[in-house]
C-alpha cells in the first residue's frame, strides 16, 4: 500500500520521494522515469543552456509522462552566470508541478510561481535559511544536513541532517522533506518517524538504468570500496559548501582553500562543472 503523506497529497504522487536536481543528469528521460515510478521526477533547469531550451525540455518530458514532475533551479550567479529571471518565468508559464529552488532566496520568485499554481520547495542548509524561506511563502522546506552539504553552508554549519530534521519538524509550519541522508527504505521510514513528509534522493538515482551517465561511473559507484569516506567537502571557506566525490579535482580545490583567504576566481576553473559534463556523457 502506498504511503500517504502531506507531500504525496500536495503533489499528487504515489510515493513520498522526490528526485533531487542533478546537473547534466536531470534530463527529461530521468525525470519521466521517476515520475512514472510514482515519485516526483526533477528536470535540472541549468542543465539546459537557455530558458527556451528548458521550455523545450519540459515539453519533451510531458511526452514521456502524464504524471507530475518538477524543475530544479539553483541560483549561483558567481559560478553559473545565467538569466535567472527568464528561467523563472518559463517555470511559471509552463506551470510545472514544483520548483526545487536551491542556493538563492525564494522571495523574488515565489509570488509569480504561486500565482501560476506552481508549488515551491526551498532547499535549506540551516534552520535560519528554512525560517526565511517559510516567511517568503514557500510550500515545502527541504532540509539538507552536512552529509549532503549544499550551497549556502558556512563554516560552523556542519550539522547533520537528523539533528536539523528534528528541529525543523518542530519549528516549521510547512511540510518538511529530508535530503542528503536518505538513500534506503529504512532512512525514509526514519525520516517519516521524525515528522518529515518525505525524502529527496539524488546521488542514488545515478545508478539506475535510466540515468544518462556512462555505465563505467555506475559500476564505480557500486564497488564495495566506494563507501561514505569517498566524498569530501569543497568551497566551504567560500560559504558555498558542497559535498563531492573525492578525486584529483576536489583534492586540488581543497589544497587551494587550505592556503586561506581564497578568492573564488582561483577555484572557478576547477568547480565550473565542465569536466563533470564530459565525464558523465
C-alpha positions in Angstrom: 0.0 0.0 0.0 1.4 3.4 -1.0 2.5 5.8 1.9 0.2 8.8 2.0 1.7 12.0 3.5 1.1 15.7 3.1 3.8 15.6 0.4 2.1 13.0 -1.7 -1.3 14.7 -1.3 0.1 18.1 -2.2 1.9 17.0 -5.3 -0.4 14.2 -6.5 2.3 11.5 -6.4 2.2 7.9 -5.2 5.4 7.7 -3.1 6.9 10.4 -0.9 10.1 10.6 -2.8 11.5 13.5 -4.8 14.4 13.1 -7.3 16.8 15.9 -6.5 18.2 18.1 -9.2 21.5 16.9 -10.7 23.5 19.0 -13.2 23.8 17.2 -16.5 21.8 14.3 -15.2 18.3 15.7 -14.8 17.1 15.5 -18.3 13.5 14.6 -19.4 14.3 10.8 -19.5 15.4 10.8 -15.9 12.6 12.9 -14.6 9.9 11.0 -16.5 11.2 7.6 -15.2 11.0 8.7 -11.6 7.5 10.2 -12.1 6.3 7.1 -13.9 7.5 5.0 -11.0 5.4 7.1 -8.6 7.8 9.6 -7.3 8.4 13.2 -8.4 11.0 13.5 -11.2 13.0 16.6 -11.5 14.4 18.3 -14.7 17.5 20.2 -13.8 17.0 23.8 -15.1 20.6 24.9 -15.6 21.5 21.7 -17.5 19.7 23.5 -20.3 21.7 26.2 -22.0 18.9 28.8 -22.2 15.4 29.4 -20.8 13.8 28.4 -24.1 15.8 25.2 -24.2 14.4 24.5 -20.7 10.9 25.1 -22.0 11.5 22.6 -24.8 12.9 20.1 -22.3 9.8 20.5 -20.0 7.5 19.9 -23.0 9.6 16.9 -24.1 9.2 15.5 -20.6 5.4 15.8 -20.9 5.6 13.5 -24.0 7.2 10.8 -21.7 4.9 11.0 -18.7 1.5 12.2 -17.7 2.5 12.3 -14.1 3.6 15.3 -12.1 7.2 16.4 -12.3 9.2 19.4 -11.2 12.2 21.5 -12.1 15.3 22.4 -10.1 16.6 25.9 -10.3 19.9 26.5 -8.5 20.8 30.2 -8.3 24.6 30.5 -8.3 25.4 33.6 -10.4 29.1 33.6 -9.4 29.5 30.0 -10.7 26.9 29.9 -13.4 26.1 33.3 -14.9 22.5 33.0 -16.3 19.3 34.9 -17.0 17.7 33.5 -13.8 14.6 35.8 -14.2 13.9 34.3 -17.6 14.4 30.7 -16.3 12.0 31.5 -13.5 9.4 32.9 -15.9 9.5 29.8 -18.1 8.7 27.7 -15.0 5.6 29.9 -14.3 4.5 29.9 -17.9 4.8 26.1 -18.2 3.1 25.6 -14.9 5.3 22.7 -13.7 4.1 20.9 -10.6 7.0 22.1 -8.4 10.1 24.2 -8.4 13.0 22.9 -6.2 14.9 26.2 -5.5 18.4 26.0 -4.2 21.1 28.5 -3.1 19.2 31.7 -3.9 16.4 33.3 -1.9 12.9 32.3 -2.9 11.5 35.7 -2.1 11.8 37.2 -5.6 10.1 34.4 -7.5 7.6 32.8 -5.1 4.7 35.2 -5.8 4.9 34.6 -9.5 5.2 30.8 -9.2 2.4 30.5 -6.7 0.1 32.7 -8.9 0.8 30.2 -11.7 -0.2 27.3 -9.4 3.4 26.1 -9.1 4.4 24.6 -5.7 7.7 26.0 -4.3 10.2 23.9 -2.4 13.3 25.6 -0.9 16.4 23.6 -0.3 17.7 24.8 3.1 21.1 24.1 4.6 20.3 25.6 8.0 17.2 26.3 10.2 17.7 30.0 9.7 17.5 29.6 5.9 14.4 27.4 6.4 12.6 30.0 8.5 13.4 32.8 6.0 12.0 30.6 3.2 8.9 29.9 5.1 8.4 33.6 5.7 8.8 34.1 1.9 5.8 31.8 1.4 7.2 28.6 0.1 5.1 25.4 0.3 7.7 22.9 1.3 11.1 23.0 3.0 13.8 20.5 2.1 16.3 20.1 4.9 19.8 19.1 3.9 22.4 18.3 6.5 26.2 18.3 6.4 26.0 14.8 4.9 24.7 16.3 1.7 26.1 19.8 2.2 24.6 22.3 -0.3 25.4 25.8 -1.4 24.8 28.2 1.5 26.6 26.3 4.2 29.1 28.4 6.0 31.9 27.4 8.4 30.1 26.5 11.7 27.1 25.0 9.8 28.5 21.4 10.0 25.3 19.9 11.5 23.9 16.5 10.5 20.6 16.0 8.8 19.0 14.1 11.6 19.7 16.9 14.1 18.4 19.5 11.7 15.3 17.4 10.8 14.2 17.0 14.4 14.4 20.8 14.9 12.8 21.7 11.6 9.8 19.5 12.1 9.2 21.0 15.5 9.7 24.6 14.4 8.3 24.9 10.8 4.7 25.1 9.9 5.0 23.9 6.3 5.8 20.3 5.3 9.4 19.2 5.6 11.3 16.7 3.5 14.7 15.2 4.4 17.6 15.2 2.0 21.3 14.3 1.9 20.9 11.2 4.1 18.0 9.3 2.6 19.0 6.5 0.3 17.2 3.5 1.6 13.7 2.5 2.8 14.9 2.4 6.4 16.1 6.0 6.1 12.7 7.0 4.5 10.9 5.3 7.4 13.2 7.1 9.9 12.5 10.5 8.3 8.8 9.9 8.4 9.0 8.8 12.1 10.8 12.1 12.8 8.0 14.1 11.3 9.2 14.6 7.7 6.6 14.2 4.9 9.0 12.5 2.5 12.6 12.5 1.3 14.7 13.8 -1.6 17.2 11.5 -3.2 19.7 12.4 -5.9 23.0 10.5 -6.0 21.3 7.1 -5.5 19.4 7.7 -8.8 22.7 7.8 -10.7 22.9 4.0 -10.5 19.6 3.5 -12.2 19.2 2.2 -15.8 17.6 5.5 -16.8 20.4 7.8 -15.5 22.0 9.3 -18.6 25.6 8.8 -17.5 28.4 6.5 -18.5 28.0 2.9 -17.4 31.6 2.8 -16.0 30.6 5.5 -13.5 27.7 3.5 -12.3 29.9 0.4 -11.9 32.5 2.5 -10.0 29.9 3.8 -7.5 28.7 0.2 -6.8 32.1 -1.1 -5.9 32.3 -2.1 -2.1 35.3 0.2 -1.6 33.4 3.3 -2.7 31.9 4.0 0.7 30.9 7.0 2.8 34.6 8.1 3.1 34.9 8.6 -0.7 33.4 12.1 -0.6 34.8 15.4 0.6 33.6 19.0 1.2 34.8 21.8 -1.1 34.1 25.5 -1.2 33.3 25.6 2.5 35.6 28.6 3.0 33.7 30.5 0.4 30.3 29.9 2.2 29.3 27.6 -0.6 30.0 24.2 1.0 29.3 21.3 -1.4 29.9 17.5 -1.0 31.6 15.9 -4.0 33.4 12.7 -4.9 36.9 12.6 -3.7 39.2 12.7 -6.7 42.1 14.7 -8.1 40.0 17.8 -8.9 38.3 18.0 -5.5 41.6 17.4 -3.7 43.2 20.3 -5.7 40.3 22.6 -4.7 40.9 21.7 -1.1 44.6 22.4 -1.4 43.8 25.9 -2.7 41.3 26.5 0.1 43.8 25.4 2.7 46.1 28.3 1.8 43.5 30.6 3.3 41.9 33.9 2.1 41.0 32.4 -1.3 39.2 34.3 -4.0 36.5 32.4 -5.9 38.3 33.1 -9.2 41.1 30.8 -8.0 38.9 27.7 -7.9 36.3 28.6 -10.5 38.1 26.7 -13.4 38.0 23.6 -11.2 34.5 24.0 -9.9 32.7 25.1 -13.0 31.3 21.7 -13.9 32.7 21.5 -17.4 34.7 18.4 -16.5 31.6 16.8 -14.9 29.6 17.1 -18.1 32.3 15.5 -20.2 32.7 12.7 -17.6 29.0 12.0 -17.4 28.4 11.9 -21.1 
